[in-house]
């Protein structure tokens, strides 16, 4: 699991419709000039089983996580695409079949810096992600850190309604525009001695 995928749990909340559903409610209820369009808090729990964890064939890991935070959708100009921002704190526990585990704490701020209307029904969004991720071994001591910030772009289909994010479709991750400015300990290198 890469650092960028761990750091974008908040963006996945957006993509899965949790935030977009709340945004749709706000857009229906709020006048066009209301700012912000939406501002709310959330709390979620996740559980997943990851096969071939860190590209190790046969290594299965259970991941339990909680995330809480707040997000805001703000209009900079009526009739244009709104900008998203989210602040998230999450805790995750990764456990192997023998009960060995590591934990990870992430504090993250993600916000849209620039939205470009491509003129073909899509938007290219430049996103800033900044924060700190720390992985702890079973003894509670830090074994990896990933502070700093990155900038990346995503591609969105706005479905013909550029100012209404409720019907947007995530088309893809266009990659990093600016690499991490901080320390970048390798997550898998740090946790495999414990979980492998």
C-alpha positions, 0 to 999 in steps of 0.5 A, spaced: 500 500 500 503 506 497 503 512 501 499 516 496 493 511 497 494 511 505 493 518 505 487 519 500 482 515 504 479 522 505 478 523 497 475 515 497 470 518 502 468 523 496 469 518 491 464 513 494 458 518 495 459 519 502 460 527 501 457 527 495 451 525 497 451 530 503 453 536 498 447 534 493 443 535 499 446 542 501 446 544 493 438 543 493 437 547 500 442 552 499 441 559 495 446 559 489 450 565 492 450 561 499 458 560 502 460 555 504 455 550 500 456 545 505 460 544 511 459 538 516 463 533 520 463 525 519 465 519 522 466 512 519 469 505 520 472 501 515 474 494 515 477 490 509 481 484 508 487 485 504 490 479 500 498 479 497 499 485 502 505 489 500 505 485 494 507 479 498 504 473 495 499 469 500 500 475 505 493 476 508 492 482 512 486 485 516 485 492 516 480 496 521 480 503 521 476 509 523 476 516 520 473 522 523 473 529 520 470 535 517 469 537 510 467 543 506 464 545 499 465 552 497 463 556 491 468 561 489 464 564 483 457 562 481 456 557 476 463 554 476 465 548 479 465 548 487 472 547 491 472 541 496 477 541 502 477 536 508 480 535 514 481 528 517 484 524 523 484 516 522 487 510 526 488 504 522 490 497 525 493 492 520 493 485 523 496 478 520 493 471 521 498 470 527 495 476 531 501 480 529 499 488 528 502 495 527 498 501 527 497 507 523 495 514 525 494 519 519 492 527 520 491 530 513 488 536 510 486 535 502 484 541 498 482 543 491 487 548 489 485 549 482 479 547 478 480 547 470 474 546 466 477 542 460 471 544 455 470 537 454 465 535 460 471 534 464 475 537 470 482 537 472 483 538 479 489 540 482 489 537 490 494 539 495 495 533 501 498 535 507 499 532 514 503 527 517 502 519 517 506 515 523 506 507 523 507 504 530 510 497 532 506 493 537 510 496 542 508 503 541 514 505 538 514 509 531 517 505 526 515 509 520 513 517 518 511 520 512 510 528 514 510 533 508 505 535 503 504 532 495 500 535 490 496 531 485 491 531 479 485 528 478 480 527 472 472 528 474 466 528 469 462 533 471 456 530 467 454 537 464 453 540 471 459 544 472 457 547 478 453 541 481 458 536 484 452 531 486 452 527 479 460 528 478 464 521 476 471 520 478 475 518 472 482 517 474 488 519 478 493 523 473 498 522 478 503 527 482 505 534 480 509 535 486 512 530 490 513 529 497 516 535 501 517 531 507 520 524 510 518 518 506 519 512 510 517 506 506 510 503 509 511 496 507 519 496 508 517 498 515 511 493 517 513 487 513 518 485 519 512 485 523 507 482 519 510 478 514 
